[in-house]
Amino acid sequence: MKRDSLKNKIWLYFTFFSIFILAGLWLFQVIFFSVYYEFQKTLELSRIASKIASAYNTASFESTLDNLAFQNDVCIEVISGELIKYSSMNLAKGCLDNQTEAYTYKKTFVESGLAKKKYTIVNTRFKNKTIIYALRLEGDTYIFINASLEPTGSTTKILAGQLIYATMIVLLLSFLLAYFVSKKVSSPIIKLKDAALEMSKGNYDVAFKSDSDIEELDDLALTLNQAREELSKTEALRRELLANVSHDLKTPLTMIKAYAEMVRDLTYNNEEKRNANLNTIIDETERLNVLVGDLLSLSKLQSNVDSLKLETFSLHEVILNILDKFKYLEETKGYHFIYENKENMEVVADKAKMQQVIYNLIGNAVNYVGKDKTVIVSILEEEESYKVHITDHGKGIEKEELERIWDKYYKIDKTHKRNQFGTGLGLSIVKNILVKHNYEYGVESIKENGSTFYFCIPKKK
């Protein structure tokens, strides 16, 4: 399909529309003018006949006939039997006074027995068409109304001459108007297109401006500016993600290599140091394994290839099992985990994925815990669900940052450092799992007063 510019399209459509209107004028004002004129004249005679019938047998009947004949320039005859009771031949021009013609159509109508009929004949006197409208009043009384159709040839020529000039003027004006309209509409669109092209090259500093008074174009510019801002944030996040993943991959790989070389070159004969170095290699390998696992889990969740496996389980037991995995932090680093437990909390969900949600939220609280090193897990029982809260007393989150913290590797201080716990993908995994379950979730935070992450999980019915 051949493509064309918006400006040319608007210009062509505008021009074709003007030509279509002018063609209609030519069609009705020149070609069909005579047909339309005769149709209107017939309707006029029909209306006059109705007025005559209404005035019949009234004292003003004859004066009504005079007025109708004079005002409408028609010829009226009232015939009763063989007698002409009324004639307006002297009140209108173009009347049929040829007795042979008159006798023919009058005799034909009387013998037809019809109540009314229209005839079209040629007036031999004036060489033009004449319309006769015949009407039977009562008994043998008949009215014949005739009107001469004025020759329309000269009128048609005049109209055609006028339309030639009108056509040239209208086409010229339509060309000019179409040009300015197309330019007014297309110019801001071209500017938006150029800005979008620049943005596609990675320049997110461009601004979309329509510079028009067209509402839809202003809305489009606003939408594109919003898209530019989101793309800019996504690009920044992509770069940050790439840098962070590279960092989290490079650091353990570097340590694995360094400690492997130490074992090979220095500590291979010292069992204690060799075992310590090997344990470091194992720990870093496990960290790599966790990172790759988180990336794979997140990829599956976002691509919807990992389906939910719903089952009934005890939320209380799941939380206790997860807290057991953090006991080493209580024993080695002085952390405190407070669980306001409620027993017999049976829920329906994907157990493995909900374990991952709770594990990641507690791990996130560990990473941002306050000076008291306290993480609180509490349950609020609602009518149809349990609301799980995980609270830390850390530095909190700014209001404008609350929506962004669910993004991969998004960090509040923008300074990447290895998490004490987890890989930096935890909250993004939490979000995707809860969205997949269609569960309510969120975070409440006050700057310098900690944060509370929460989600709702339905009870077993």
C-alpha positions in Angstrom: 0.0 0.0 0.0 1.4 3.3 -1.1 2.1 5.7 1.8 1.6 9.4 1.8 2.1 12.3 4.2 -0.6 13.5 6.5 -0.5 16.9 4.9 -1.1 15.5 1.4 -3.9 13.2 2.7 -5.7 16.1 4.4 -5.3 18.3 1.3 -6.6 15.5 -1.0 -9.6 14.7 1.2 -10.5 18.4 1.5 -10.2 18.8 -2.3 -12.3 15.7 -3.0 -14.9 16.9 -0.6 -15.1 20.3 -2.4 -15.4 18.6 -5.8 -18.1 16.3 -4.5 -20.2 19.3 -3.2 -19.7 21.1 -6.5 -20.7 18.0 -8.5 -23.9 17.8 -6.4 -24.7 21.5 -7.2 -24.1 20.9 -10.9 -26.3 17.8 -10.8 -29.3 19.4 -9.0 -29.0 22.9 -10.4 -28.3 22.2 -14.0 -29.0 18.6 -15.0 -32.1 17.9 -12.9 -33.3 21.5 -12.8 -36.2 20.9 -15.3 -37.4 17.8 -13.6 -37.4 19.4 -10.2 -39.2 22.5 -11.6 -41.9 20.4 -13.0 -42.3 18.4 -9.8 -42.7 21.6 -7.7 -45.2 23.0 -10.2 -47.3 19.8 -10.0 -47.3 20.1 -6.2 -48.4 23.7 -6.5 -51.4 22.8 -8.7 -52.4 20.1 -6.3 -52.5 22.6 -3.4 -54.6 25.0 -5.5 -57.0 22.2 -6.4 -57.4 21.5 -2.7 -58.2 25.1 -1.9 -60.8 25.3 -4.7 -62.5 22.1 -3.5 -62.7 23.6 0.0 -64.3 26.9 -1.3 -66.8 25.1 -3.5 -70.5 26.0 -2.8 -69.5 29.0 -0.8 -70.4 32.7 -1.5 -66.8 33.6 -2.1 -66.1 30.7 -4.5 -65.7 32.9 -7.6 -63.5 35.5 -5.8 -61.4 32.6 -4.5 -60.8 31.4 -8.0 -59.8 34.9 -9.2 -57.3 35.3 -6.3 -55.8 31.9 -6.9 -55.4 32.4 -10.6 -53.9 35.9 -10.2 -51.6 35.2 -7.3 -50.3 31.9 -8.7 -50.3 32.8 -12.4 -52.4 29.7 -13.3 -55.4 29.2 -15.6 -58.6 27.9 -14.0 -61.8 26.7 -15.7 -65.0 25.4 -14.1 -67.1 23.4 -16.5 -70.6 22.0 -15.7 -71.8 19.7 -18.5 -71.1 21.5 -21.7 -71.1 25.0 -20.1 -68.1 27.0 -18.9 -69.2 28.4 -15.6 -65.8 30.1 -14.8 -62.7 31.0 -16.7 -59.6 32.9 -15.7 -58.0 33.1 -19.2 -57.6 36.8 -18.8 -55.9 36.7 -15.4 -52.9 34.5 -16.3 -50.4 34.1 -19.1 -49.7 31.0 -21.1 -53.3 29.6 -20.8 -54.5 26.9 -23.2 -57.1 28.6 -25.4 -56.8 26.2 -28.4 -60.2 24.5 -28.4 -59.0 21.3 -30.0 -56.4 20.7 -27.3 -58.8 21.7 -24.6 -61.5 19.5 -25.8 -59.2 16.5 -26.1 -57.9 16.4 -22.5 -61.3 17.5 -21.0 -63.2 14.8 -22.9 -60.6 12.2 -21.9 -60.8 13.1 -18.2 -64.7 13.3 -18.1 -64.9 9.9 -19.7 -62.3 8.3 -17.4 -64.5 8.6 -14.4 -61.5 9.6 -12.2 -61.7 12.1 -9.4 -58.4 13.8 -10.3 -55.6 13.4 -12.8 -52.5 15.3 -14.1 -51.8 15.8 -17.8 -48.7 17.2 -19.5 -49.1 18.5 -23.0 -47.4 20.9 -25.4 -49.1 24.3 -25.8 -48.9 24.8 -29.6 -49.5 28.5 -29.1 -46.5 29.2 -26.9 -44.4 26.1 -27.9 -43.9 25.0 -24.3 -45.0 22.3 -22.0 -48.2 22.8 -19.9 -49.4 21.0 -16.9 -53.1 20.4 -16.5 -54.5 19.3 -13.2 -58.1 18.0 -13.6 -60.5 17.6 -10.6 -64.1 16.6 -10.4 -66.1 18.5 -7.8 -69.5 16.9 -7.9 -71.9 15.5 -10.4 -70.9 16.8 -13.9 -68.9 19.8 -12.5 -65.2 19.7 -13.2 -62.3 22.1 -12.6 -59.3 22.2 -14.9 -56.2 24.1 -13.7 -53.3 24.6 -16.1 -50.0 26.3 -15.7 -47.4 26.9 -18.4 -43.9 25.6 -17.7 -41.5 28.4 -18.5 -38.7 27.4 -20.8 -35.8 26.3 -18.5 -33.1 26.1 -21.2 -32.0 29.8 -20.8 -32.2 29.5 -17.0 -30.1 26.4 -17.1 -27.5 28.2 -19.2 -27.4 31.1 -16.7 -27.0 28.7 -13.8 -24.3 26.8 -15.6 -22.4 30.0 -16.3 -22.6 31.0 -12.7 -21.6 27.6 -11.5 -18.5 27.7 -13.7 -17.2 30.8 -11.9 -18.4 29.5 -8.6 -16.6 26.2 -9.2 -13.3 27.9 -10.0 -13.6 30.2 -6.9 -14.6 27.4 -4.6 -11.8 25.1 -5.8 -9.3 27.8 -5.4 -10.5 28.6 -1.9 -10.6 24.9 -1.0 -7.0 24.4 -2.2 -5.8 27.3 -0.1 -7.9 26.3 2.9 -6.9 22.7 2.6 -3.2 23.7 2.5 -3.4 25.8 5.6 -5.5 23.3 7.5 -3.3 20.4 6.6 -0.2 22.4 7.6 -1.8 23.4 10.9 -2.7 19.8 11.8 0.4 18.1 10.4 3.1 20.5 11.7 2.6 19.6 15.4 2.4 15.9 14.5 5.7 16.1 12.6 7.3 17.8 15.6 6.0 15.0 17.8 7.3 12.4 15.4 10.7 14.1 15.2 10.9 14.2 19.1 9.8 10.5 19.2 12.5 9.6 16.7 15.1 11.4 18.8 13.9 9.6 21.9 14.2 6.2 20.1 17.9 7.0 19.8 18.2 7.1 23.6 17.9 10.8 24.1 15.3 11.1 27.0 15.9 14.9 27.4 13.5 15.7 24.5 10.2 17.4 25.3 7.0 16.7 23.4 5.2 19.9 22.5 2.2 20.1 20.1 2.1 23.9 19.9 -1.5 23.6 18.7 -5.0 24.3 20.0 -6.1 20.8 19.1 -7.1 18.9 22.2 -6.2 15.4 20.9 -2.7 16.6 19.9 -2.2 18.2 23.4 -3.3 14.9 25.0 -0.9 13.0 22.7 2.0 15.3 23.7 1.1 14.8 27.4 1.0 11.0 27.0 4.3 10.9 25.1 5.9 13.1 27.8 4.7 10.6 30.5 5.9 7.7 28.4 9.3 9.5 28.0 9.6 9.9 31.8 8.7 6.2 32.4 11.2 5.1 29.7 13.8 7.3 31.2 13.3 5.7 34.6 13.2 2.2 33.1 16.5 2.9 31.2 18.1 4.2 34.4 16.9 1.1 36.2 18.1 -1.1 33.5 21.6 0.4 33.7 21.5 0.1 37.5 20.3 -3.5 37.2 23.1 -4.3 34.8 25.7 -2.7 37.0 24.4 -4.4 40.1 24.1 -7.8 38.6 27.6 -7.5 37.2 28.8 -6.4 40.6 27.0 -9.3 42.4 28.4 -11.8 39.9 31.9 -10.3 39.7 32.5 -10.1 43.5 31.9 -13.8 44.3 33.7 -14.9 41.2 36.7 -12.8 42.1 36.7 -14.2 45.7 36.3 -17.8 44.4 39.3 -17.3 42.1 41.4 -15.7 44.8 40.7 -18.3 47.5 41.1 -21.1 44.9 44.6 -19.7 44.1 45.4 -19.4 47.8 44.5 -23.1 48.3 46.6 -24.1 45.3 49.6 -21.9 46.1 49.7 -21.3 49.8 47.4 -23.2 52.1 47.2 -26.6 50.5 49.5 -28.1 53.2 47.7 -26.2 56.1 44.5 -28.1 56.7 42.8 -25.5 58.9 43.5 -22.6 56.5 42.7 -24.7 53.5 39.3 -25.7 54.9 38.6 -22.1 55.8 39.4 -21.0 52.2 37.3 -23.8 50.8 34.4 -22.8 53.0 34.7 -19.3 51.6 34.6 -20.7 48.1 31.5 -22.7 49.0 29.7 -19.7 50.5 30.4 -17.5 47.5 29.3 -20.3 45.2 26.1 -20.6 47.1 25.6 -16.9 46.8 26.0 -17.1 43.1 23.5 -20.0 43.0 21.0 -17.9 45.0 21.4 -15.0 42.6 21.0 -17.1 39.5 18.0 -18.8 41.1 16.3 -15.4 42.0 16.9 -14.2 38.4 15.4 -17.4 37.0 12.4 -17.2 39.4 11.7 -13.5 38.5 12.0 -14.3 34.8 9.5 -17.2 35.1 7.0 -15.0 37.1 7.2 -12.1 34.7 6.8 -14.4 31.7 3.8 -16.3 33.2 5.4 -19.7 32.6 5.3 -20.6 36.3 1.7 -21.6 37.2 0.3 -21.5 40.7 -0.2 -24.7 42.7 -2.8 -23.9 45.2 -3.0 -26.0 48.4 -4.2 -25.7 52.0 -1.5 -25.1 54.7 -0.8 -23.6 58.0 0.4 -20.0 57.8 1.7 -20.3 61.4 3.9 -23.3 60.7 5.3 -21.6 57.5 6.3 -18.5 59.5 7.9 -20.6 62.3 9.9 -22.6 59.8 11.2 -19.5 58.1 12.2 -17.8 61.3 14.2 -20.9 62.3 16.4 -20.1 59.3 17.3 -16.7 60.7 18.2 -18.0 64.2 21.9 -17.9 63.3 21.6 -14.1 63.1 20.2 -14.0 66.7 23.1 -16.2 67.9 25.9 -14.5 66.0 24.9 -10.9 65.4 22.4 -10.0 68.1 19.3 -9.7 65.9 15.8 -10.1 67.5 12.9 -11.7 65.7 9.5 -11.1 67.4 6.6 -13.2 66.2 3.1 -12.4 67.5 1.9 -15.9 66.7 -1.7 -17.1 66.1 -2.1 -20.8 65.8 -4.4 -22.7 63.4 -4.2 -20.2 60.6 -5.2 -22.3 57.6 -4.9 -20.6 54.2 -5.2 -21.5 50.5 -2.3 -20.5 48.2 0.8 -21.7 46.5 2.8 -22.8 49.6 6.3 -22.7 48.0 5.8 -19.2 46.6 4.2 -17.8 49.8 7.3 -19.2 51.7 9.4 -17.2 49.3 7.4 -14.1 49.9 7.7 -14.2 53.7 11.4 -15.2 53.5 12.2 -12.3 51.2 10.2 -9.8 53.3 12.0 -10.8 56.4 15.3 -10.8 54.6 14.6 -7.3 53.4 13.8 -6.2 57.0 17.2 -7.7 58.1 19.0 -5.6 55.4 17.4 -2.3 56.6 16.9 -3.0 60.3 17.5 -0.2 62.8 19.9 0.0 65.6 17.8 -2.2 67.8 18.2 -5.0 65.2 14.6 -6.0 65.7 12.3 -7.5 63.1 8.6 -8.0 64.0 6.2 -10.4 62.3 2.6 -9.8 63.2 -0.8 -11.1 61.9 -4.0 -9.2 61.8 -7.1 -11.4 61.4 -9.7 -10.0 59.1 -13.1 -11.3 58.1 -12.0 -13.3 55.1 -8.2 -13.1 55.3 -5.1 -12.7 57.4 -3.0 -9.6 57.0 0.7 -10.3 57.5 2.9 -7.4 58.7 6.7 -7.5 58.7 8.2 -4.4 60.5 11.7 -3.0 61.0 12.8 0.1 62.8 15.3 1.3 60.2 15.6 4.6 58.4 12.4 4.3 56.5 11.5 5.2 53.0 10.7 8.6 51.4 7.0 8.9 50.2 8.1 9.4 46.5 10.2 6.2 46.7 7.4 3.8 47.9 6.3 2.7 44.5 9.8 2.2 43.1 11.1 -0.1 45.8 9.4 -3.0 44.1 11.6 -2.7 41.1 14.5 -5.0 40.5 17.6 -3.8 42.3 16.1 -0.4 43.2 17.9 1.1 46.1 17.0 4.1 48.1 20.5 5.4 48.7 21.6 4.6 45.1 24.9 3.3 46.4 25.2 -0.3 45.6 26.6 -2.6 48.3 26.2 -6.3 48.8 23.1 -7.1 50.9 23.7 -8.8 54.1 20.9 -11.1 53.2 19.5 -11.9 49.7 20.3 -10.7 46.2 18.5 -7.4 45.8 15.7 -9.0 43.8 13.6 -10.0 46.7 10.9 -7.3 46.6 10.5 -7.6 42.9 9.9 -11.4 43.3 7.5 -10.7 46.2 5.5 -8.2 44.0 5.2 -10.6 41.1 4.1 -13.6 43.3 1.4 -11.5 45.1 0.2 -10.0 41.8 0.0 -13.5 40.4 -2.1 -14.5 43.4 -4.1 -11.3 43.1 -3.4 -10.5 46.7 -3.4 -7.0 48.3 0.0 -5.9 49.3 1.9 -2.7 50.1 4.3 -0.8 52.4 3.8 1.8 55.1 6.9 3.8 56.1 7.8 6.9 58.1 11.2 8.5 57.5 13.7 7.5 60.3 10.9 5.4 62.0 11.1 2.2 60.0 8.9 0.4 57.5 6.1 -2.1 57.6 5.5 -4.4 54.6 2.2 -6.2 54.5 0.1 -8.6 52.3 -3.3 -10.3 52.7 -3.8 -14.0 52.2 -7.3 -15.5 52.2 -8.5 -17.9 54.9 -9.5 -21.4 54.0 -13.3 -21.5 53.6 
